[in-house]
Amino acid sequence: MKTCIKNIREIVGILPQGVLRKQGAEMNETGTLQDAYLLIEDGRIAAFGGMQDMPADAEKYIDAEGGMVLPSFCDSHTHIVYAGSRDGEFLDKINGLSYEEIARRGGGILNSSDRLHETSEEELYRQSMERVNEMISKGTGAIEIKSGYGLRTEDELKMLRVIRRIKETCPALVKATFLGAHAVGRGYGHEEYVRLVCEEMIPAVAKEGLADFVDVFCDEGFFTVDDTDRILDAGAKHGLRPKIHANELEVSGGVQIGVKHHALSVDHLEKTTDAEIEALRGLDTMPTMLPGSSFFLGLPYGRAKDYINAGLGVALASDYNPGSSPSGDMRFVWAMGCIRMRLTPVQAFNAVTINSAYAMGISDEVGSITIGKRANLIVTRPLHSLTMIPYHYQTPWIHLRLLSGVPC
């Protein structure tokens, strides 16, 4: 079926085929076309051009009414499969407890693990799909989802089966990451738990084909560089490429161990030095920053400008999770990239679209307006500039969402 979007004020995010990410000065640019149409065929972008050349043979026409057309957001770092809520810890934070102090008291990740253990797979899927649908309603069309609240083999597998079911039933493009090394599970010694992850969890995950990536929380009070090295070696033996939690709480060495293992992305980077920037130069690894976590925890924001000025690309993601970033609104992430990280609207736009798609290995499928890619699109209300979207960061702005060409 051919569907044509007409009367588009401006298409934003145009890229030629084969461009998979943006780096350095490329972050300052985005391809645009004014007074345009866009043709969708069989769920993919088939053509676009000026309104004077709009085809007359489409079966369906959608009137953009002077709005813009953008690629849907790509969110490359989430923890949205969890049970219940941790709003009690929200009060603890207000009363002055730090993330680390809450974790030492048995809260945080271990709290979520206890709740997940008590929740059925069906109920976990129901709660998680509510969050998926919320994210889609706000313009997200591709989502990476991590395990990591199981912390027991059977519960990590339960989480990953829920993620597989989400992949199969939601219209967004979903990638799964095994994060058994999120914290040491209750009842285990540290070394005992690292062995469990390497020798039991990873083989079990691989046997069922449940994950695309392996991740480790390589940071102060969680897993060391040596632990991470062992876990990533085990993952590599089963075909799992790394995505690393690094440098959220301290300069942890997580970036460097991620580089050693050819990680697709190194995520967080709230605490970073020039050494991390240098370690990433000329590599395929995408630095990914999570301003929602900085906002909610009062942590420093990543040095995105310094990375870009050094010739690197930057991705931004939501880190949607119950403890440190309870929001999956990528428009707000875009806005924080501008307001708190001092990125230009175009730099931050590239960070939440093509570069975040790259950070989950799907920028050949989504993240830009490119012929042949999935028609995962946002049609905005009439706007006079791209800057208005992060500037009016709470004003309703979406006219229509399409995933694989289907309104949703």
C-alpha positions as CSV (number, residue, x, y, z in Angstrom):
1,M,0.0,0.0,0.0
2,K,1.2,3.5,-0.8
3,T,0.6,6.3,1.7
4,C,1.5,9.9,0.9
5,I,2.0,12.6,3.6
6,K,1.4,15.9,1.9
7,N,1.6,19.6,2.8
8,I,4.7,19.2,4.9
9,R,6.2,22.5,5.9
10,E,9.6,20.9,6.4
11,I,11.1,17.4,6.5
12,V,14.0,17.3,9.1
13,G,16.6,14.6,9.5
14,I,17.2,13.6,5.9
15,L,20.3,11.4,5.5
16,P,21.7,9.5,2.4
17,Q,21.7,5.7,2.5
18,G,24.7,4.3,4.3
19,V,25.3,7.1,6.8
20,L,24.9,5.3,10.2
21,R,26.0,8.0,12.7
22,K,27.1,11.6,13.1
23,Q,30.4,12.8,14.6
24,G,32.1,16.1,15.3
25,A,31.1,18.9,13.0
26,E,28.5,16.6,11.4
27,M,26.5,16.9,14.6
28,N,25.8,20.5,13.6
29,E,23.9,19.6,10.4
30,T,20.7,17.9,9.5
31,G,19.2,17.5,6.0
32,T,16.0,19.4,5.4
33,L,13.4,19.9,2.6
34,Q,10.6,22.5,2.7
35,D,7.1,22.4,1.2
36,A,7.3,18.7,0.7
37,Y,5.6,15.3,0.5
38,L,6.8,11.9,1.7
39,L,5.7,8.6,0.2
40,I,5.5,5.4,2.3
41,E,5.2,2.0,0.6
42,D,4.9,-1.3,2.5
43,G,5.9,0.4,5.8
44,R,9.1,2.0,4.5
45,I,10.1,5.4,3.2
46,A,9.8,5.1,-0.6
47,A,10.3,8.7,-1.8
48,F,10.1,12.4,-0.8
49,G,10.3,15.6,-2.6
50,G,8.7,19.0,-3.3
51,M,4.9,19.3,-3.3
52,Q,5.0,20.1,-7.0
53,D,6.2,16.6,-7.6
54,M,3.8,14.8,-5.3
55,P,2.6,11.5,-6.8
56,A,-1.0,11.1,-7.8
57,D,-1.3,7.3,-7.4
58,A,-1.2,6.8,-3.6
59,E,-4.0,4.8,-2.1
60,K,-4.1,7.1,1.0
61,Y,-3.1,10.7,1.7
62,I,-2.3,12.2,5.1
63,D,-2.4,16.0,5.3
64,A,0.4,17.3,7.5
65,E,-1.4,20.7,7.5
66,G,1.9,22.6,7.6
67,G,3.6,20.5,10.2
68,M,7.1,19.1,10.1
69,V,8.0,15.5,9.6
70,L,10.8,14.0,11.7
71,P,12.2,10.5,12.3
72,S,10.8,9.0,15.5
73,F,13.0,9.1,18.6
74,C,15.3,6.2,19.3
75,D,15.9,5.4,23.0
76,S,19.0,3.3,23.3
77,H,19.1,2.9,27.1
78,T,16.0,1.9,29.2
79,H,15.1,-0.3,32.1
80,I,11.3,-0.3,31.6
81,V,10.6,-3.9,32.5
82,Y,10.2,-3.6,36.3
83,A,7.5,-4.3,38.9
84,G,5.7,-1.7,41.0
85,S,7.2,1.7,41.9
86,R,10.0,3.1,44.1
87,D,8.3,6.4,45.0
88,G,9.2,5.8,48.6
89,E,12.8,6.2,47.6
90,F,11.8,9.5,46.0
91,L,11.0,10.7,49.4
92,D,14.3,9.4,50.7
93,K,16.1,11.5,48.1
94,I,14.1,14.6,49.0
95,N,15.2,14.0,52.6
96,G,18.8,14.0,51.6
97,L,19.8,10.3,51.1
98,S,22.1,9.7,48.1
99,Y,21.7,7.0,45.5
100,E,24.6,5.1,47.1
101,E,23.1,5.4,50.6
102,I,19.8,4.1,49.5
103,A,21.5,1.1,47.8
104,R,23.5,0.3,51.0
105,R,20.3,0.2,53.0
106,G,18.9,-2.5,50.7
107,G,16.9,-0.2,48.5
108,G,17.5,0.7,44.9
109,I,18.1,-2.1,42.5
110,L,17.7,-4.8,45.2
111,N,14.2,-3.3,46.0
112,S,13.2,-3.7,42.4
113,S,14.6,-7.2,42.4
114,D,12.5,-8.2,45.4
115,R,9.3,-6.9,43.7
116,L,10.1,-8.5,40.4
117,H,10.6,-11.9,42.0
118,E,7.1,-11.7,43.5
119,T,5.5,-10.6,40.2
120,S,4.2,-13.0,37.6
121,E,5.5,-12.9,34.0
122,E,2.0,-11.9,32.8
123,E,1.7,-9.0,35.2
124,L,5.2,-7.9,34.5
125,Y,4.4,-7.8,30.8
126,R,1.2,-5.8,31.5
127,Q,3.0,-3.2,33.5
128,S,5.9,-2.9,31.1
129,M,3.6,-2.5,28.1
130,E,2.0,0.5,29.8
131,R,5.4,2.2,29.7
132,V,6.1,1.1,26.2
133,N,2.8,2.6,25.0
134,E,3.5,5.8,27.0
135,M,6.9,6.1,25.2
136,I,5.3,5.5,21.8
137,S,2.7,8.2,22.5
138,K,5.5,10.7,23.1
139,G,7.2,10.0,19.8
140,T,9.6,7.1,20.4
141,G,9.8,4.4,17.7
142,A,12.8,2.3,18.8
143,I,13.7,1.1,22.3
144,E,16.5,-0.8,23.9
145,I,15.3,-2.6,27.1
146,K,17.6,-4.1,29.7
147,S,17.2,-6.9,32.2
148,G,18.9,-6.5,35.5
149,Y,16.2,-6.5,38.2
150,G,16.1,-10.2,38.3
151,L,19.5,-10.9,39.9
152,R,18.6,-14.6,39.9
153,T,18.9,-16.8,36.8
154,E,15.2,-17.6,36.7
155,D,14.2,-14.0,37.2
156,E,16.6,-12.6,34.6
157,L,15.2,-15.1,32.1
158,K,11.7,-14.0,33.1
159,M,12.6,-10.4,32.3
160,L,14.1,-11.2,29.0
161,R,11.1,-13.4,28.0
162,V,8.9,-10.3,28.7
163,I,11.2,-8.2,26.5
164,R,10.9,-10.8,23.8
165,R,7.1,-10.7,24.1
166,I,7.2,-6.9,23.8
167,K,9.3,-7.2,20.7
168,E,6.7,-9.5,19.2
169,T,3.6,-7.5,20.1
170,C,4.5,-3.7,20.0
171,P,4.9,-1.7,16.8
172,A,8.2,-0.1,18.0
173,L,11.6,-1.7,17.1
174,V,12.9,-3.3,20.3
175,K,16.4,-4.6,21.2
176,A,17.2,-6.6,24.3
177,T,20.2,-6.3,26.6
178,F,21.2,-8.8,29.4
179,L,22.3,-6.8,32.5
180,G,22.6,-9.6,35.1
181,A,25.6,-7.6,36.4
182,H,23.4,-4.7,37.6
183,A,24.0,-5.4,41.3
184,V,25.0,-8.4,43.4
185,G,21.8,-10.4,44.1
186,R,20.6,-11.0,47.6
187,G,22.2,-14.0,49.3
188,Y,25.3,-14.0,47.1
189,G,28.9,-13.0,47.8
190,H,30.4,-10.8,45.2
191,E,32.7,-13.3,43.6
192,E,30.0,-16.0,43.8
193,Y,27.7,-13.7,41.9
194,V,30.2,-12.8,39.2
195,R,30.7,-16.6,38.6
196,L,26.9,-17.1,38.4
197,V,26.6,-14.4,35.7
198,C,29.5,-15.8,33.7
199,E,28.9,-19.6,34.1
200,E,25.1,-19.9,34.4
201,M,23.2,-16.8,33.4
202,I,24.9,-15.9,30.2
203,P,24.8,-19.5,28.8
204,A,21.1,-19.8,29.7
205,V,20.3,-16.4,28.1
206,A,22.2,-17.5,24.9
207,K,20.6,-20.9,24.8
208,E,17.1,-19.2,24.5
209,G,18.4,-16.5,22.2
210,L,17.0,-13.8,24.5
211,A,19.5,-11.0,24.2
212,D,21.2,-8.9,21.6
213,F,23.7,-7.3,24.0
214,V,25.4,-7.8,27.3
215,D,25.9,-5.0,29.8
216,V,27.7,-4.4,33.2
217,F,27.2,-1.7,35.8
218,C,31.0,-1.0,36.0
219,D,31.1,1.7,38.7
220,E,32.0,2.4,42.4
221,G,30.2,0.0,44.7
222,F,28.9,-2.3,41.9
223,F,31.3,-4.2,39.5
224,T,35.0,-3.6,39.1
225,V,37.0,-3.4,35.8
226,D,38.2,-6.9,36.4
227,D,34.7,-8.2,37.0
228,T,33.6,-6.5,33.8
229,D,36.4,-7.9,31.8
230,R,35.4,-11.5,32.9
231,I,31.7,-10.9,32.2
232,L,32.3,-9.4,28.8
233,D,34.6,-12.3,27.8
234,A,31.9,-14.7,28.8
235,G,29.3,-12.7,26.7
236,A,31.6,-12.7,23.7
237,K,31.8,-16.5,23.7
238,H,28.1,-16.5,23.2
239,G,28.0,-13.8,20.6
240,L,26.8,-10.9,22.8
241,R,28.3,-7.5,22.1
242,P,28.8,-5.1,25.1
243,K,27.0,-2.0,26.1
244,I,28.5,-0.6,29.3
245,H,27.2,1.4,32.2
246,A,30.3,3.6,33.0
247,N,31.3,6.6,35.0
248,E,27.9,7.4,36.6
249,L,29.1,7.6,40.2
250,E,32.9,7.8,39.8
251,V,35.6,7.6,37.1
252,S,35.4,3.9,37.0
253,G,37.5,2.6,34.1
254,G,34.3,1.4,32.5
255,V,34.9,3.4,29.3
256,Q,38.4,1.9,28.8
257,I,37.2,-1.7,29.5
258,G,34.3,-1.1,27.1
259,V,36.8,0.1,24.4
260,K,38.9,-3.0,25.0
261,H,35.9,-5.2,24.3
262,H,34.6,-3.1,21.3
263,A,31.5,-2.0,23.1
264,L,28.8,-0.6,20.8
265,S,28.1,2.1,23.4
266,V,29.4,3.4,26.8
267,D,26.6,4.9,28.7
268,H,26.1,7.5,31.5
269,L,29.5,9.4,31.5
270,E,28.3,11.9,34.2
271,K,31.8,11.6,35.7
272,T,34.3,11.9,32.9
273,T,37.8,13.2,32.2
274,D,39.8,14.0,29.1
275,A,41.2,10.4,29.3
276,E,37.8,9.0,28.4
277,I,37.4,11.3,25.4
278,E,40.9,10.3,24.2
279,A,40.1,6.6,24.7
280,L,37.1,6.9,22.3
281,R,38.7,8.7,19.5
282,G,38.5,7.0,16.1
283,L,36.5,4.1,17.4
284,D,33.1,2.6,16.6
285,T,31.9,3.0,20.2
286,M,29.1,5.6,20.8
287,P,29.3,7.8,23.9
288,T,25.8,7.9,25.3
289,M,24.7,10.3,28.0
290,L,21.5,10.1,30.1
291,P,20.4,13.6,31.2
292,G,17.3,12.3,32.9
293,S,19.5,10.6,35.5
294,S,21.5,13.7,36.0
295,F,18.2,15.7,36.4
296,F,16.6,13.3,38.9
297,L,19.7,12.5,41.0
298,G,21.3,15.9,40.9
299,L,24.4,14.5,39.2
300,P,26.7,16.4,36.8
301,Y,25.6,16.4,33.2
302,G,27.8,14.7,30.6
303,R,30.4,16.8,28.8
304,A,28.7,16.4,25.5
305,K,30.1,19.5,23.9
306,D,33.7,18.4,24.7
307,Y,33.1,15.1,23.1
308,I,31.7,16.8,19.9
309,N,34.5,19.3,19.8
310,A,37.0,16.4,20.0
311,G,35.4,14.9,16.8
312,L,33.2,12.3,18.5
313,G,29.5,11.7,18.2
314,V,27.1,11.7,21.1
315,A,23.8,9.9,21.7
316,L,21.2,10.8,24.3
317,A,18.8,8.3,25.9
318,S,16.2,8.4,28.7
319,D,17.5,5.8,31.1
320,Y,13.8,5.2,32.0
321,N,13.9,3.3,35.3
322,P,12.1,3.3,38.6
323,G,14.9,4.7,40.7
324,S,17.0,7.3,39.0
325,S,15.1,8.4,35.8
326,P,11.4,7.6,35.9
327,S,10.5,9.1,32.5
328,G,10.7,8.0,29.0
329,D,9.9,11.3,27.4
330,M,12.6,11.8,24.7
331,R,11.4,15.2,23.8
332,F,12.4,16.2,27.4
333,V,15.7,14.5,26.9
334,W,16.2,16.5,23.8
335,A,15.3,19.7,25.7
336,M,17.7,18.8,28.6
337,G,20.4,18.3,26.0
338,C,19.9,21.9,25.0
339,I,19.1,23.5,28.4
340,R,21.6,21.7,30.7
341,M,24.2,20.4,28.3
342,R,24.3,23.4,26.0
343,L,23.9,21.4,22.8
344,T,22.2,23.2,19.9
345,P,18.8,21.9,19.0
346,V,20.2,20.3,15.9
347,Q,23.1,18.6,17.8
348,A,20.6,17.3,20.4
349,F,18.2,16.2,17.7
350,N,20.9,14.1,16.0
351,A,21.7,12.6,19.5
352,V,18.1,11.4,20.1
353,T,17.6,10.1,16.5
354,I,20.4,8.7,14.3
355,N,23.1,8.5,17.0
356,S,20.8,6.8,19.5
357,A,19.8,4.4,16.8
358,Y,23.5,3.7,16.1
359,A,24.0,3.0,19.9
360,M,21.7,0.0,19.6
361,G,22.8,-1.2,16.2
362,I,19.8,-0.2,14.2
363,S,20.7,3.0,12.4
364,D,20.5,1.1,9.1
365,E,16.7,0.7,9.8
366,V,15.6,3.8,11.7
367,G,16.8,7.2,13.0
368,S,16.6,9.3,9.9
369,I,14.6,10.2,6.8
370,T,16.2,7.8,4.4
371,I,14.7,6.0,1.4
372,G,14.4,2.3,2.4
373,K,14.2,2.8,6.1
374,R,11.2,2.0,8.2
375,A,8.6,4.8,8.1
376,N,8.9,5.5,11.9
377,L,7.8,9.2,11.8
378,I,6.5,12.1,13.8
379,V,4.2,14.6,12.1
380,T,4.2,17.8,14.2
381,R,1.7,20.5,14.7
382,P,2.5,23.6,12.7
383,L,5.8,25.0,13.9
384,H,8.0,27.7,12.5
385,S,11.3,26.1,13.5
386,L,12.8,22.9,14.9
387,T,14.1,24.9,17.9
388,M,10.5,25.4,19.1
389,I,10.3,21.7,20.0
390,P,12.9,21.7,22.8
391,Y,12.2,25.3,23.6
392,H,8.5,24.8,24.4
393,Y,9.4,21.5,26.1
394,Q,6.0,20.9,27.6
395,T,3.7,22.3,24.9
396,P,1.8,19.7,22.9
397,W,3.5,19.3,19.6
398,I,2.7,15.9,18.0
399,H,0.0,15.8,15.3
400,L,0.5,12.2,14.3
401,R,2.8,9.3,14.9
402,L,3.5,6.5,12.4
403,L,5.4,3.3,13.1
404,S,6.2,1.3,9.9
405,G,3.9,3.7,8.2
406,V,0.9,2.9,10.4
407,P,-0.7,5.7,12.5
408,C,-0.4,4.8,16.2
